[in-house]
Amino acid sequence: MYKTEDFFEQYKRFEAWAAANYEEGVFGLEQSHHDRKIQSEVTYFRKVRNLLAHNPNGTNRPLIELTDEFKVRFEALCSKLMESVSQVAIPYKDIYKREMSDKVMPTIAVMKDRTYSHVPIMNGKKVWGVFSEEAVFNVVSHGDGNMIQEGTQFLNIARYVSEYSKNGVFDFIRSGASVDTIRRMFVDAFDEGRKLEVIFITTTGDKNGDLKELVTIWDVLSA
């Protein structure tokens, strides 16, 4: 059987996570999560917790007994919501990234070979911008195709390297975020009609922090 005190302890951690990620904590999670099934699960466990916490029979005579199945169900919800994005993100050492002084042509060749659609362009450990397939098309469509020669560096086509914009294809979040928070960012962007392609995870949660990891929508779907 699942001990009531063990459930309370786990629920406290769940409450703390919800308070850090939703404006009104558990209640905010219930009201605003994009998955209605999760909303329903959160409501159910909150009601069970309240029933046990305000038990008129006292702690020695709980109104209900928690089964092992209940434990598995609750832990599955916690895991789904609280799992760190590091579990699915691409770590810094494995990210294909380039510097502004690097050459464009070899980068395009790697992008084609590995089917990369976006490559972060770095300034040290900070993301300066993103070079994408769309940038190549923009260069050509603006009649600047002759700009990309064998020795062309990203510095030479800086205006075609996407800089950060709140309405752009990439965003930032602080290290330690949960998979659920990342998932919510992609869903919100979709609802806004924005094509969010990649989220960079940095030490400060913005472009001024050092890059630690990155995550794409496909990483989240795989999770």
Solvent accessible surface area in square Angstrom, and as a share of the most:
residue,aa,sasa,rsa
1,M,140,0.63
2,Y,16,0.06
3,K,125,0.53
4,T,35,0.20
5,E,112,0.50
6,D,69,0.36
7,F,0,0.00
8,F,55,0.23
9,E,91,0.41
10,Q,29,0.13
11,Y,4,0.02
12,K,128,0.54
13,R,121,0.44
14,F,0,0.00
15,E,64,0.29
16,A,63,0.49
17,W,31,0.11
18,A,0,0.00
19,A,69,0.54
20,A,86,0.67
21,N,42,0.21
22,Y,14,0.05
23,E,182,0.82
24,E,113,0.51
25,G,11,0.11
26,V,17,0.10
27,F,106,0.44
28,G,9,0.08
29,L,0,0.00
30,E,12,0.05
31,Q,112,0.50
32,S,70,0.45
33,H,3,0.01
34,H,71,0.32
35,D,44,0.23
36,R,196,0.71
37,K,155,0.66
38,I,8,0.04
39,Q,34,0.15
40,S,70,0.45
41,E,29,0.13
42,V,0,0.00
43,T,36,0.21
44,Y,82,0.31
45,F,0,0.00
46,R,67,0.24
47,K,120,0.51
48,V,13,0.07
49,R,72,0.26
50,N,47,0.24
51,L,79,0.40
52,L,11,0.06
53,A,45,0.35
54,H,137,0.61
55,N,22,0.11
56,P,112,0.70
57,N,59,0.30
58,G,34,0.32
59,T,130,0.76
60,N,144,0.74
61,R,162,0.59
62,P,52,0.33
63,L,77,0.38
64,I,64,0.32
65,E,132,0.59
66,L,8,0.04
67,T,57,0.33
68,D,79,0.41
69,E,128,0.57
70,F,19,0.08
71,K,77,0.33
72,V,101,0.58
73,R,106,0.39
74,F,0,0.00
75,E,73,0.33
76,A,59,0.46
77,L,11,0.05
78,C,6,0.03
79,S,65,0.42
80,K,99,0.42
81,L,0,0.00
82,M,56,0.25
83,E,59,0.26
84,S,41,0.27
85,V,0,0.00
86,S,57,0.37
87,Q,126,0.56
88,V,33,0.19
89,A,12,0.09
90,I,59,0.30
91,P,54,0.34
92,Y,60,0.23
93,K,161,0.68
94,D,84,0.44
95,I,11,0.05
96,Y,41,0.16
97,K,47,0.20
98,R,62,0.23
99,E,68,0.30
100,M,23,0.10
101,S,65,0.42
102,D,38,0.20
103,K,100,0.43
104,V,0,0.00
105,M,76,0.34
106,P,59,0.37
107,T,0,0.00
108,I,46,0.23
109,A,60,0.47
110,V,37,0.21
111,M,9,0.04
112,K,171,0.73
113,D,117,0.61
114,R,128,0.47
115,T,119,0.69
116,Y,74,0.28
117,S,47,0.30
118,H,43,0.19
119,V,1,0.00
120,P,5,0.03
121,I,0,0.00
122,M,3,0.02
123,N,96,0.49
124,G,46,0.44
125,K,113,0.48
126,K,81,0.34
127,V,7,0.04
128,W,82,0.29
129,G,0,0.00
130,V,1,0.01
131,F,0,0.00
132,S,8,0.05
133,E,91,0.41
134,E,108,0.49
135,A,4,0.03
136,V,38,0.22
137,F,142,0.59
138,N,53,0.27
139,V,0,0.00
140,V,97,0.56
141,S,88,0.57
142,H,122,0.55
143,G,60,0.58
144,D,24,0.13
145,G,35,0.34
146,N,115,0.59
147,M,59,0.26
148,I,27,0.14
149,Q,102,0.45
150,E,131,0.59
151,G,47,0.45
152,T,10,0.06
153,Q,60,0.27
154,F,0,0.00
155,L,103,0.51
156,N,86,0.44
157,I,0,0.00
158,A,34,0.27
159,R,172,0.63
160,Y,23,0.09
161,V,5,0.03
162,S,46,0.30
163,E,115,0.52
164,Y,70,0.27
165,S,52,0.33
166,K,160,0.68
167,N,127,0.65
168,G,19,0.19
169,V,38,0.22
170,F,3,0.01
171,D,21,0.11
172,F,14,0.06
173,I,25,0.13
174,R,141,0.51
175,S,48,0.31
176,G,65,0.62
177,A,15,0.11
178,S,6,0.04
179,V,1,0.01
180,D,0,0.00
181,T,19,0.11
182,I,0,0.00
183,R,47,0.17
184,R,50,0.18
185,M,41,0.18
186,F,12,0.05
187,V,45,0.26
188,D,68,0.35
189,A,1,0.01
190,F,162,0.68
191,D,107,0.55
192,E,124,0.55
193,G,72,0.70
194,R,41,0.15
195,K,147,0.62
196,L,15,0.07
197,E,36,0.16
198,V,8,0.05
199,I,0,0.00
200,F,2,0.01
201,I,0,0.00
202,T,1,0.00
203,T,61,0.36
204,T,61,0.35
205,G,21,0.20
206,D,58,0.30
207,K,104,0.44
208,N,97,0.50
209,G,2,0.02
210,D,47,0.25
211,L,3,0.01
212,K,94,0.40
213,E,25,0.11
214,L,15,0.08
215,V,0,0.00
216,T,33,0.19
217,I,51,0.26
218,W,177,0.62
219,D,29,0.15
220,V,5,0.03
221,L,118,0.59
222,S,101,0.65
223,A,65,0.51
